[in-house]
Amino acid sequence: MPWAAIAKLVLEYQPSQFVVGLPWNMDGTPTLLTDASRAFAAELKARYTRPVALVDERLSSREAEAQLRDA
């Protein structure tokens, strides 16, 4: 994990909280990256003592593509 780069961004922007996308399959089962995302969120919280929100990211890529097309 590029923690040095992340630390630089945290220092520059001073976020009050972090948001981490939590990948799920459409049927609600975890993907191969769900546990890795949770571990990353836990490490962020431990390193920077700020809250971390986990956000369901199902269909987020499709929504972003639709918004770009509409723009």
N, C-alpha and C positions, 0 to 999 in steps of 0.2 A: 504494500500500500504506500502511496506517495505522501507519507505523513508530513514531511518537510514542506511540501507544496501546500498541503491543506493548512498547516500551521501558519504559513505566510498569509493565506487568504483570511483566516480567522483573525489574525492580528490586524490586517488591513480593514476589514469590513465590520468587525466586532458584532457578529450576529447575536441576537438574544436567544435564539433557538435554532435547531437544525431540523430539516425535513428530509427524510429518507424514503424513497419509493420502495414499497414492499411488493415484489412480484408474486402473483397468484395465477394459477390456471383459471380458465373461464368457469370451471366447475367448482372453484373454491379450494382446490387442493394446492399444496405448495409446489413451487417449481424447484429446479436445481439451485436457484439463486436465493430462495427465500431465507434459508438459514444464514447464508453469507451476508445478506442485507441486514438481518437482525444482529449479527456479530459486529458488522461495521457500525451500526447505530449504537450498540453498547460501548464500543471503543471510543466513538465520538463523545458520548456522554461522560465516560471515564476520563478522557484526556482533557476535555474543555469545560467540564462541570456546567453544562448548559442542557436544558431539556431537548429531547429528540422526539419529533413526531414521526410515526410510521404511517405512510399513506398508501392505501391500496392503489396500485398503478395499473390495474386491468383496464385495457382499452385506451390508456393514455397516449400511446403512439398513434393510434387511429384518430383520436380526437385532435392531436397536434397536426397531423397531416390534413385533416379536414379544415382546420382553421387556416392553415397556410394556403390551401386551395382557394378558400373563400376570400382571402385577403388579396 
